[in-house]
């Protein structure tokens, strides 16, 4: 599943490719995504200009004139293809392009001005496309309960301490909780805890002030690095220019069960356990 860095890269690619273009027509090949596409609402964007594209957590938000907002969640395998009809498949992001294989998973096709197309493709159909009025956006079901963006100033020590007060959970679960912090997923939480030298099963009541400082620091540092490198390309994602995301080449623990710890002179092995049905990778020696 694309996590915050991957979705951020997609957002930046889409801004570059589609912002200020006008939707000329919409074709729904298969509206049976996680939530069935409302055909009446999607018709409202025909004739509208894409004024801006933003990201909130793992959602992409397309703002049109007439105060219409389209929310897109990529789910497990959702992706956008950008097509310039003069030169086929100029894409916003992709892993591999296979015209024959991709075609059967093209769920929605947006015909845009200047003879362009934007295609929403989703193999497993866990993503969704929904619509909201701009004024109602703060109350939207998918946005209203989200915590702060991890790269924002709102994700700070005071907020962290206040949120965990009185809670009896482990740190891995808290970092995966979208009500605490928006956009983090399993891959990046594993990496954050490794660099913070904190075991994923550590009770939050045992976190020191220094532990919290480290978690905040490495959350921001790792996400910035992942965005810079184009995001991860685990199974379903790669960057907009056709080059695979490079962050997976820098994983220190994720997916490395039984391998040597990357810390100099550690000589321990990476262990894998399951927390809340998600794989957790950590070093028994480095992480306490």
N, C-alpha and C positions, 0 to 999 in steps of 0.2 A: 504494500500500500504506500503510495506517495505520502511522505511526511512534510512538515513545514518547509524545509529547504527546497524539495522538489516542486511543491506547489508555488513557492515564491519564484522559482526559475520559470515555470510555466506562465505565471502572471506577467513577468517582465517580457517574455517572448510575445505574449498575446498583445500587450500594450504596443510593442514595436510593430506588430503585423496588422492589428485590426482596429486600433483606436481611431475614432473619427470616421470610420466607414459606416455606411448605412445598410441595414438589413433589407434586402429586396424581396426575399421569399424564404420560407422555412419548409423543409420536407422532413416528415417524421417517418423513418423506415420501421422503427420499433420503439414505441413509447413505453414499453414495459420494463422500465428500469427499477431501481429500489422502490421508487414511488412512480406511479403511472403519470406520464406527462399530461398536463392539462392543455388540451389542444386549443381551447378558447383563449387561455392566457398567453400561450406562446405566439398566437396570431397578433397580439397587441404590439409586438416589437417590430412587425413588418412596417417599413417606412421610417423606423426610428434610427437615430444615430447612436453608435457606441461612444458615449462621452468619456468614460473612464473605466478602468478595470482595477479592482483592488483585491486584497486577500484578507480574510479573517479566519484565523486558525487554518484549517485545511480546505476552506471554502473559497472559491473564486466568485467575485461579485462584479457583474457587468452592469454598469449604470447607463441607462438610456434616457433620452428626453421623455417628457410626459411622466417623469417620476417613476418609471418602471425599472425594477432591478431584477436581474436574473442570477439566481444562486446556483452554482455548479459544484458538486462534490465528486471527486474522481473515483471514490470507492477503492476497489482493489486494482482494477485494470483500465480505468477510464483515461482517455487521452484525447487531445485535439490534434487534428491535422489541418494545416493551412495550405490551401491550394491556389496557386496562381495558374490560371488556365493557359497562359502563354508558356509557362514552364512548370510542368506537373510536379505537384507535391513539394512545394516550398512549405515546410512544416514549422509549427511552433515548438513542438517537441515530439520525439519518437524514439523507439529503440531500433527497430528495423522496419523498413518499408517493404511490404509485399502486397502489391495491388490486388491480386486474386484473393489472398487470405484476409486482408483488411476489409475488403468490400462487404463481406457478410456480417461484419461487426460494426459497420457505420450506422449508428442509431439515429442521429439527427444531422441534417445538412443545412447550413445557413448560407444562402446566396447573398453575397455582399456587393457593395458598389465597387467600381473599378474592375469588374469581372473577376472577383475573388470569391473563394469559398472557405468556410470554416466547418470542419466535420468533427462531430463528437463521436468517438469510437470507443466501445466498451465491450470487451469479450465476455466478462462474467456478469455484467449488468448490475453491479452493486453501487454504482454511482447514481447521482440524481440531478435533475434539472427542475428547479422550482422558481416561482416568481413572487415578488413582493412589491408593495408600494414603498417608495423611498421613505416616507414618513413613518411607516410601520416597521421599518427594519430593526430598530432596537428591541422590539417585542417578538421578532421572528423566532420560531421554535428552535431553529438550529443555531441561533446566535446569542439568544438572551441570557443563557446561563454559562457562557464561556468565561474563563479566567482571563487575565491580562496576556497580551502577546509577550513571549519570552524575551524578545529583543527590545522591548519598550522599557522606559524608565519606571513604569508601574510594577514591573517584576523586580522587587527590591527586598532587602532584608526585613524591613518593617512589615511589609505585606506578607512575606513568607512566615514570619513568626506568628503573626496574628491568625493566619489561616490554619496552622497546624496545632494551635493551642487547644488542649483537651482531646485531641484525636488519638486513637489507638491503632495506627496503621503503620505499615512499613514504607520506607522512602520510595521504593520502586513504584508502589501503588499510587502514592501521592503525585509523583511526577507524571504518571500516565493519566491522571484525572484531569479531564478537560475543564472542569469547574475550577481547578486550581491554577492551571496554566494551559493556554490554548496552543494546540498544534504539535506538541511533542508526541512521538510514537516510540515503539519498542527499540528500534535501531539506535536512535540518538540517546534515549535514556540509558541504555547499556553503556554507551561511550561516555556520557556525562558522569556517571557514577564511577567508572574506572578512573578517569582523570581526577575526580574529586577524592579518590581513595576511600570510597564509602561502599560497604557491602550492600547489595540491593535489599537484603532482608533486615537491615538495621531499623529498629523502631524509631519513629520520628521523635518520640519523647526523649530519646537518648542523643539526638543531634546537638552538637555544640554550636555556638555562634560562629565559630571558624568553619565548621562543616557547612553551614548555610551559606556563608560567604563563598566558599569553594564551589558549591553547586551552582549558585547564580553566575559566578565568573565563568565556569566551564560550559554552562548552558549557552551563554551568549557567544563565547569563543568558538565552540564547536559548530553551532548553527551558522555563524558568519563564514567559517571555513567551508562548510558544506555548500552553502550558496555560492561562494566564490568558485568552488570546483565544479559547479554545475549540478549538484545533487547526486544522489545515489542512483544506480541503475540495477538494483536488485530486481530481477525478473521482468519488471514492467516499466521501468522509467529510464529515459536518457534525455539529454539536453536538446535545446531547440535547433542547434546548428548541426545535428547529426553525430556529434561526438558523445560518447558515453560519459555519464557523470563519473568523476574520478574519486569521490569521497570513499567509496568502498575499498579503494586501494590503501586507504589510511585507517581502516578499522583496527582497533587495538584488541577488542574482545568479541565483538558481535560475530557469531558464526564460527568462532575459533575454538570450540570445545576440544580439549586434549592437546592444544598447541602450547608452545612455550610462551610465557608472559613476555611482553615486549619491553618491560622495565629492565633497565640495565642491572645485571647481577642478581636478578630475582630468582631465576632457575625454578620457578613454580609453573604449574600447568593451569590453563584456563578451564574452569569448571562450568558445567551447565546445570541449571535447576529450572523448575517451572514455578512461577509466581502468578497467581490469578490467571492460569491457563496460557501464560505467555512465557516464552523461553527467556531465561536470564543468564548472561555470561559474565563471569567475574574471576578475579584472581584471589585465591584464599589468603595469600601472603600479603599482597599489596592493599587489599580492600578490607577495612575493619568496620 
